[in-house]
Amino acid sequence: MAHYRHRATPDPFVWPGLADLTVHVDFTAIAEAGARAGLGVAGYASQAAFLIGAGILDRLAESGEPSSPAYLRHAAAVQTLLSPAEMGELFKVIALERGTAIRWDAFARNDASHRL
């Protein structure tokens, strides 16, 4: 789906370069295809869980004083990325790996691989 100025269309070429593109992904099918190719699931999580695990709140804290304009802009962006009402729970992250297991800190607290 393509989204531009509160309008949606299934044609991704209607507003090229302007529209946000999104797709529904079957993450279980991705994991199964990866397994057939010799890959394991390193982790699976919501966007919010992944970004929090990756340290987004630490990066936000480094962006300035909480009352500064820069911090407030960054905090609004982080809110959009993390909020369950925005992108935080709707968007998901999966990582596949081959061979030696990699410890991904971003998946450490909220890995939902068991749900695939």
LUMTORLO-648098 format. One record per residue (C-alpha): residue in three letters; residue number from 1; x, y, z. Coordinates in nm, 4 decimals, always signed. Layout:
N
+---------+-----+----------+----------+----------+
: residuo : num :     east :    north :       up :
+---------+-----+----------+----------+----------+
:     ALA : NUM :        X :        Y :        Z :
...
+---------+-----+----------+----------+----------+
END
This chain:
116
+---------+-----+----------+----------+----------+
: residuo : num :     east :    north :       up :
+---------+-----+----------+----------+----------+
:     MET :   1 :  +0.0000 :  +0.0000 :  +0.0000 :
:     ALA :   2 :  +0.1081 :  +0.3535 :  -0.0707 :
:     HIS :   3 :  +0.0067 :  +0.6330 :  +0.1656 :
:     TYR :   4 :  +0.0303 :  +1.0047 :  +0.0892 :
:     ARG :   5 :  -0.1462 :  +1.2914 :  +0.2656 :
:     HIS :   6 :  -0.4099 :  +1.0684 :  +0.4277 :
:     ARG :   7 :  -0.4845 :  +0.8912 :  +0.1004 :
:     ALA :   8 :  -0.4118 :  +0.5276 :  +0.0297 :
:     THR :   9 :  -0.3709 :  +0.3322 :  -0.2917 :
:     PRO :  10 :  -0.2489 :  -0.0187 :  -0.3722 :
:     ASP :  11 :  -0.0440 :  +0.1260 :  -0.6625 :
:     PRO :  12 :  +0.3066 :  +0.2174 :  -0.5371 :
:     PHE :  13 :  +0.3715 :  +0.4249 :  -0.8515 :
:     VAL :  14 :  +0.0931 :  +0.6814 :  -0.8038 :
:     TRP :  15 :  +0.3038 :  +0.9215 :  -0.5941 :
:     PRO :  16 :  +0.6630 :  +0.8048 :  -0.6558 :
:     GLY :  17 :  +0.9093 :  +0.9490 :  -0.4098 :
:     LEU :  18 :  +0.6321 :  +1.1065 :  -0.2027 :
:     ALA :  19 :  +0.4260 :  +0.8186 :  -0.0701 :
:     ASP :  20 :  +0.5117 :  +0.6000 :  +0.2264 :
:     LEU :  21 :  +0.5071 :  +0.2354 :  +0.1202 :
:     THR :  22 :  +0.4016 :  -0.0447 :  +0.3500 :
:     VAL :  23 :  +0.3394 :  -0.4152 :  +0.3167 :
:     HIS :  24 :  +0.1948 :  -0.6870 :  +0.5361 :
:     VAL :  25 :  +0.4623 :  -0.9486 :  +0.5993 :
:     ASP :  26 :  +0.4122 :  -1.3092 :  +0.7055 :
:     PHE :  27 :  +0.7058 :  -1.3334 :  +0.9461 :
:     THR :  28 :  +0.6391 :  -1.7021 :  +1.0113 :
:     ALA :  29 :  +0.6830 :  -1.7683 :  +0.6383 :
:     ILE :  30 :  +1.0053 :  -1.5630 :  +0.6429 :
:     ALA :  31 :  +1.1381 :  -1.7698 :  +0.9361 :
:     GLU :  32 :  +1.0401 :  -2.0963 :  +0.7654 :
:     ALA :  33 :  +1.2034 :  -1.9923 :  +0.4369 :
:     GLY :  34 :  +1.5134 :  -1.8935 :  +0.6309 :
:     ALA :  35 :  +1.5207 :  -2.2325 :  +0.8020 :
:     ARG :  36 :  +1.5012 :  -2.4066 :  +0.4628 :
:     ALA :  37 :  +1.8016 :  -2.1969 :  +0.3557 :
:     GLY :  38 :  +1.9978 :  -2.2896 :  +0.6685 :
:     LEU :  39 :  +1.9246 :  -1.9745 :  +0.8672 :
:     GLY :  40 :  +1.8041 :  -1.9500 :  +1.2232 :
:     VAL :  41 :  +1.5940 :  -1.6782 :  +1.3810 :
:     ALA :  42 :  +1.8230 :  -1.4547 :  +1.5862 :
:     GLY :  43 :  +1.5249 :  -1.2619 :  +1.7160 :
:     TYR :  44 :  +1.1764 :  -1.1321 :  +1.6490 :
:     ALA :  45 :  +1.0148 :  -0.8370 :  +1.8246 :
:     SER :  46 :  +0.7903 :  -0.5389 :  +1.7874 :
:     GLN :  47 :  +0.9603 :  -0.2237 :  +1.6632 :
:     ALA :  48 :  +0.9217 :  -0.0675 :  +2.0097 :
:     ALA :  49 :  +1.0814 :  -0.3614 :  +2.1908 :
:     PHE :  50 :  +1.3651 :  -0.3789 :  +1.9388 :
:     LEU :  51 :  +1.4420 :  -0.0059 :  +1.9499 :
:     ILE :  52 :  +1.4280 :  +0.0066 :  +2.3294 :
:     GLY :  53 :  +1.6606 :  -0.2938 :  +2.3441 :
:     ALA :  54 :  +1.8909 :  -0.1229 :  +2.0949 :
:     GLY :  55 :  +1.9183 :  +0.1826 :  +2.3209 :
:     ILE :  56 :  +1.6930 :  +0.4417 :  +2.1600 :
:     LEU :  57 :  +1.6044 :  +0.5916 :  +2.4997 :
:     ASP :  58 :  +1.9739 :  +0.6328 :  +2.5829 :
:     ARG :  59 :  +2.0249 :  +0.8112 :  +2.2497 :
:     LEU :  60 :  +1.7277 :  +1.0342 :  +2.3266 :
:     ALA :  61 :  +1.8754 :  +1.1245 :  +2.6650 :
:     GLU :  62 :  +2.1968 :  +1.2277 :  +2.4874 :
:     SER :  63 :  +2.0132 :  +1.4687 :  +2.2567 :
:     GLY :  64 :  +2.0028 :  +1.7524 :  +2.5081 :
:     GLU :  65 :  +1.8242 :  +1.8908 :  +2.8081 :
:     PRO :  66 :  +1.4661 :  +1.7598 :  +2.8355 :
:     SER :  67 :  +1.3281 :  +2.1134 :  +2.7995 :
:     SER :  68 :  +1.5380 :  +2.2014 :  +2.4928 :
:     PRO :  69 :  +1.3746 :  +2.2319 :  +2.1498 :
:     ALA :  70 :  +1.6076 :  +1.9630 :  +2.0066 :
:     TYR :  71 :  +1.5141 :  +1.7145 :  +2.2786 :
:     LEU :  72 :  +1.1434 :  +1.7847 :  +2.2375 :
:     ARG :  73 :  +1.1655 :  +1.7255 :  +1.8586 :
:     HIS :  74 :  +1.3556 :  +1.4023 :  +1.9131 :
:     ALA :  75 :  +1.1151 :  +1.2907 :  +2.1877 :
:     ALA :  76 :  +0.8189 :  +1.3416 :  +1.9542 :
:     ALA :  77 :  +0.9877 :  +1.1279 :  +1.6887 :
:     VAL :  78 :  +1.0721 :  +0.8577 :  +1.9429 :
:     GLN :  79 :  +0.7133 :  +0.8626 :  +2.0659 :
:     THR :  80 :  +0.5924 :  +0.7928 :  +1.7111 :
:     LEU :  81 :  +0.8375 :  +0.5039 :  +1.6752 :
:     LEU :  82 :  +0.7553 :  +0.3457 :  +2.0132 :
:     SER :  83 :  +0.3881 :  +0.4167 :  +2.0806 :
:     PRO :  84 :  +0.1501 :  +0.1209 :  +2.0496 :
:     ALA :  85 :  -0.0987 :  +0.3655 :  +1.8965 :
:     GLU :  86 :  +0.1541 :  +0.4618 :  +1.6280 :
:     MET :  87 :  +0.4293 :  +0.2365 :  +1.4901 :
:     GLY :  88 :  +0.5606 :  +0.0658 :  +1.8042 :
:     GLU :  89 :  +0.3510 :  -0.2510 :  +1.7988 :
:     LEU :  90 :  +0.2297 :  -0.2545 :  +1.4391 :
:     PHE :  91 :  +0.5797 :  -0.2766 :  +1.2916 :
:     LYS :  92 :  +0.7964 :  -0.5819 :  +1.3614 :
:     VAL :  93 :  +1.1657 :  -0.6719 :  +1.3316 :
:     ILE :  94 :  +1.3159 :  -1.0112 :  +1.2481 :
:     ALA :  95 :  +1.6819 :  -1.1054 :  +1.2209 :
:     LEU :  96 :  +1.8068 :  -1.4250 :  +1.0635 :
:     GLU :  97 :  +2.1541 :  -1.5698 :  +1.1147 :
:     ARG :  98 :  +2.3668 :  -1.8486 :  +0.9770 :
:     GLY :  99 :  +2.6009 :  -2.0578 :  +1.1863 :
:     THR : 100 :  +2.7171 :  -1.9217 :  +1.5191 :
:     ALA : 101 :  +2.4432 :  -1.7609 :  +1.7224 :
:     ILE : 102 :  +2.4865 :  -1.3871 :  +1.7665 :
:     ARG : 103 :  +2.3638 :  -1.2253 :  +2.0867 :
:     TRP : 104 :  +2.1534 :  -0.9286 :  +1.9792 :
:     ASP : 105 :  +2.1040 :  -0.6960 :  +2.2756 :
:     ALA : 106 :  +1.8059 :  -0.5459 :  +2.0955 :
:     PHE : 107 :  +1.6192 :  -0.8770 :  +2.1324 :
:     ALA : 108 :  +1.7471 :  -0.9665 :  +2.4817 :
:     ARG : 109 :  +1.4428 :  -0.8560 :  +2.6847 :
:     ASN : 110 :  +1.1517 :  -0.9058 :  +2.4474 :
:     ASP : 111 :  +1.2337 :  -1.1734 :  +2.1921 :
:     ALA : 112 :  +0.9070 :  -1.3108 :  +2.0582 :
:     SER : 113 :  +1.0549 :  -1.5798 :  +1.8324 :
:     HIS : 114 :  +0.8357 :  -1.8370 :  +2.0068 :
:     ARG : 115 :  +0.5313 :  -1.6683 :  +1.8482 :
:     LEU : 116 :  +0.6420 :  -1.7354 :  +1.4901 :
+---------+-----+----------+----------+----------+
END
